[in-house]
Amino acid sequence: MAVCVFCDIVAGRAEAHVALDRDDFLGFLDTRPVFKGHVLLVPREHVETLPDLPAGLRDGFLEAAQDLAVAVKDALGAQGSFVAMNNTVSQSVPHLHLHVVPRTKGDGLRGFFWPRTTYDDGEAASYAERLRAALA
């Protein structure tokens, strides 16, 4: 594995402003936040994407994400949060990380960061069927 900045942060070899410190997870401030208080949640174990996350870590990861979503409201006065993660595409660091961004009505963030599309007639049913087949 090449050098992973998030593994360096977890190991204490790189500095970070830690917001959440648990046995299996670390939450720290993004150095280029969407808004101040933007936290990145990572598993301490090097895992590249959500599908790679071991089953034993899934519940704890979501619990930590929930706790951070509450904390940005309680501690920072946010009205809510934007919670998101990328898998491979647009993943600037190849270590699973979930963004918890504090949000307030009128903060200037509009919808999603990508263009939206629509389905043609019958296309939505076809996509849903393909997904169901892959999940079966």
C-alpha angles and dihedrals in degrees: 000000000000120000111297116203091203091053087050090053092047090050093047093245091117128041124247137162100248119211100168126028118182135154094261103020142047127197119196138165117273109243089221102038126189084217130358110278093037104154131199115210116203136174111243088228112077105255119160104203141009093259087057094055109114114244091241091063100046099086093044091048092053091043090054090048090052091049091051091048089055093043095056088055097044099039102033103032093242118157092219143326144253111229119191147143137191125219112213097314110082090000100136093189116039093226119096110262133168121208120222107189121184112235134197126181108266094020090134098247107127122200119295126344095240136063117272126228139188135229122248119230110303092358095109091055090051093050092048091050092050090051093048090051092051090049094048 
